[in-house]
Amino acid sequence: QLRLVESGGGLVQAGGSLTLSCKFPTTILSTFTSMDMAWYRQAPGKDRELVAAITSGRNTNYADSVKGRFAISKDNVKRTMYLKMDSLKPEDTAVYYCYRDYQGQTDWGQGTQVTVSS
């Protein structure tokens, strides 16, 4: 069973919105609340880059390119992390990956495609 399950990608027009979800179905609550998590993305021909991160204490940081447009959050009860993306641009087109770090143990999701048409 996958440790991280992503959903929410799709095709959207420029200016539109999407919300990505990353669920941790095999993670117990005490572990989930202690994890640092993040969203990364990789566009064709480019390196994977950090989009947004959230610590166990809910501190957040964002790539300059998405500040003011994207919001990362988490729901401890649902053991799910979210990335709300507004005002999407064609340059946001990429495969988006969720990531977690628990005491140095890291995992990646399988990725979900986001395509923004102009």
C-alpha positions in Angstrom: 0.0 0.0 0.0 1.3 3.4 -0.9 2.4 5.7 1.9 1.3 8.8 0.0 -1.7 9.1 -2.3 -2.1 12.2 -4.3 -5.2 13.5 -6.1 -6.7 16.7 -7.6 -4.7 17.3 -10.7 -6.2 18.1 -14.0 -6.6 20.5 -16.9 -7.6 24.1 -16.1 -7.6 27.4 -17.9 -5.2 30.2 -17.0 -6.7 32.1 -14.1 -8.5 29.1 -12.7 -8.0 27.1 -9.5 -7.2 23.6 -8.4 -6.7 22.0 -5.0 -4.3 19.1 -4.7 -4.6 16.5 -1.9 -2.0 14.2 -0.4 -3.4 11.5 1.9 -1.3 9.4 4.2 -3.5 6.3 4.6 -1.0 4.2 6.5 0.4 6.9 8.8 -0.8 7.0 12.4 -1.9 10.4 13.8 1.1 10.9 16.2 3.5 10.4 13.3 1.5 12.6 10.9 1.6 15.5 13.4 5.4 15.2 13.7 6.1 15.2 10.0 7.5 18.0 7.8 5.8 17.9 4.4 6.0 19.7 1.1 4.8 19.9 -2.5 7.4 19.8 -5.3 6.8 20.1 -9.1 8.7 19.1 -12.2 8.0 20.5 -15.6 9.2 18.8 -18.8 12.9 19.3 -19.2 13.3 21.0 -15.9 14.6 20.0 -12.5 12.2 19.2 -9.7 11.6 22.3 -7.6 10.1 23.1 -4.2 6.7 24.7 -4.4 5.6 25.0 -0.8 6.5 23.4 2.5 4.8 23.0 5.9 6.5 22.0 9.1 5.0 19.9 11.9 4.4 23.2 13.7 2.5 24.6 10.7 5.2 27.0 9.6 5.0 27.5 5.9 7.3 28.7 3.1 6.7 29.2 -0.6 8.6 29.5 -3.9 8.7 33.1 -5.0 6.9 32.2 -8.1 3.8 31.0 -6.3 3.6 33.4 -3.3 0.2 35.0 -2.9 -1.4 32.4 -5.3 -0.8 29.0 -3.6 -1.6 28.0 0.0 -0.4 24.8 1.7 -2.2 23.4 4.6 -2.8 20.1 6.5 -5.7 18.4 8.3 -4.3 16.2 11.1 -7.6 14.4 11.7 -7.8 13.4 8.0 -4.1 12.9 7.8 -4.1 14.9 4.5 -2.0 17.7 3.1 -3.4 20.2 0.6 -2.2 22.7 -1.9 -4.7 25.2 -3.0 -3.7 26.8 -6.2 -5.4 30.0 -7.4 -4.7 32.3 -10.4 -3.0 29.5 -12.2 -0.6 30.3 -15.1 0.6 28.2 -18.0 4.0 28.1 -16.4 2.5 26.2 -13.4 2.1 23.2 -15.7 4.0 20.3 -14.2 3.7 17.0 -12.4 3.2 17.8 -8.7 4.6 15.5 -6.0 4.0 15.4 -2.3 6.8 14.7 0.0 7.3 14.0 3.7 10.2 13.8 6.1 9.7 12.0 9.4 12.9 12.0 11.5 15.0 11.7 8.3 12.8 9.0 6.7 11.5 10.5 3.4 8.8 9.4 1.0 7.5 10.7 -2.3 4.1 10.5 -3.9 3.5 9.1 -7.4 2.8 12.6 -8.8 -0.3 14.2 -10.2 -0.4 16.2 -13.5 -1.5 19.8 -13.5 -1.9 21.4 -16.9 -2.8 25.1 -17.3 -3.9 26.2 -20.8 -3.5 29.7 -22.0 
